[in-house]
Amino acid sequence: MRRTSLFLALALAACSQPAPPPSPEPAPSAAIVEAPAINVTAPRADARVTNPLIVEGTAPGDWYFEAQFPLQLRTADGTLLAEAPARAQSDWMTEAPVPFRGELTFRVTQDTPVTLVLQEDMPGEGATPREITIPVVLAPR
């Protein structure tokens, strides 16, 4: 009888459906990097520009501090060529897009590729300022 019971138990175990494989662990969610909500209408990327360079567009109110944020022109090796503020053209105390305008002056003797850097002013404590970069070519006048 014991042998029969053991045989039946083994036969039933062999005929039963296998246990489903364990569920895979969910992958850790990647941090979502929010693109800056800034729109530059002038200059366009890779534009050839002359002095003075007018920079225009819209940026959210939290990019501004005291109605402005910094604009920079940097050479390929990171050298600062020019710097000026982009100034809010309307009420900046909002999170809605706020028009801005800035004017950078420079002097070059030949076509010079540079990067226009628009940087958030006064980010939260310990935070890295958000920024966008636009390649342009400075042209002599």
C-alpha positions in Angstrom: 0.0 0.0 0.0 2.8 2.4 0.8 4.4 1.7 -2.5 1.1 2.4 -4.3 0.6 5.6 -2.4 4.2 6.7 -3.2 3.7 5.8 -6.8 0.4 7.7 -7.0 2.0 10.8 -5.4 4.9 10.7 -7.9 2.6 10.2 -10.8 0.3 13.1 -9.8 3.4 15.4 -9.3 4.6 14.4 -12.8 1.3 15.2 -14.4 0.6 18.5 -12.6 1.4 21.7 -14.4 4.7 23.3 -13.5 4.7 26.3 -11.3 4.9 29.6 -13.2 8.3 31.2 -13.3 8.8 34.0 -10.8 7.8 37.4 -12.1 10.7 39.6 -13.1 11.6 42.4 -10.8 10.4 45.7 -12.2 13.3 47.7 -13.6 14.1 50.7 -11.6 12.5 53.7 -13.2 14.8 56.1 -14.9 14.8 59.6 -13.7 12.8 61.8 -16.1 14.9 64.7 -17.2 12.6 67.7 -17.9 13.7 69.7 -20.9 13.8 73.3 -20.2 10.6 75.0 -21.2 12.4 77.8 -23.0 11.8 78.8 -26.6 14.5 80.8 -28.5 13.1 82.5 -31.6 16.3 84.4 -32.5 19.0 83.4 -33.3 18.4 80.0 -34.9 20.9 77.2 -34.4 23.9 77.5 -36.7 22.9 81.0 -37.8 25.7 83.4 -38.9 25.2 86.6 -36.8 26.7 90.0 -36.7 27.3 92.5 -33.8 25.2 93.1 -31.8 23.6 89.7 -31.4 19.9 90.0 -30.4 18.5 87.0 -28.5 14.7 86.7 -28.1 12.2 84.1 -27.0 10.2 83.0 -24.1 11.2 81.4 -20.8 9.2 80.3 -17.7 9.1 82.8 -14.9 11.2 80.6 -12.7 14.2 81.1 -15.0 14.3 84.8 -14.0 15.7 86.5 -10.9 14.8 90.2 -10.6 13.4 90.0 -14.2 16.6 88.7 -15.9 18.8 85.7 -16.5 22.3 85.4 -18.0 23.3 85.0 -21.6 26.8 84.1 -22.6 28.9 83.5 -25.8 31.5 80.8 -25.3 34.3 79.7 -27.6 34.9 76.0 -28.3 37.5 75.9 -25.5 35.0 77.4 -23.1 36.4 80.9 -23.1 33.8 83.6 -22.2 33.6 86.0 -25.2 30.6 88.0 -24.1 28.0 88.2 -21.4 24.8 90.1 -20.9 21.4 89.7 -19.2 18.2 88.5 -21.0 15.5 90.8 -19.6 11.8 89.9 -19.1 9.6 91.9 -21.4 6.5 91.5 -19.2 5.6 90.3 -15.7 8.0 87.6 -14.8 6.4 86.6 -11.5 4.6 83.6 -13.1 5.4 80.1 -14.2 3.9 80.9 -17.6 6.2 81.7 -20.5 7.5 85.2 -20.3 9.0 87.0 -23.4 12.7 88.0 -23.0 15.2 90.0 -25.0 19.0 90.3 -24.6 21.8 92.0 -26.6 25.3 90.6 -26.7 28.1 92.7 -28.2 31.3 91.1 -29.5 34.2 91.8 -31.8 35.7 89.2 -34.2 37.9 89.5 -37.3 36.8 86.3 -38.9 33.9 83.9 -38.8 34.0 82.4 -35.3 31.9 79.4 -34.2 30.7 79.8 -30.6 28.0 78.6 -28.3 25.2 80.8 -27.1 24.4 79.8 -23.5 21.1 80.7 -21.8 21.1 79.9 -18.1 18.5 79.9 -15.4 19.2 82.5 -12.7 19.1 81.6 -9.1 18.2 77.8 -9.1 17.2 76.2 -5.8 19.8 75.6 -3.2 22.3 73.0 -4.3 20.7 72.7 -7.7 22.6 73.0 -10.9 21.2 75.8 -13.1 19.2 74.6 -16.1 20.6 75.8 -19.4 20.3 75.5 -23.1 23.0 75.9 -25.7 22.7 77.0 -29.3 25.6 76.9 -31.7 26.1 80.1 -33.8 28.8 81.6 -36.0 29.9 85.2 -35.2 30.7 87.1 -38.3 32.8 90.3 -38.6 31.1 93.5 -39.7 
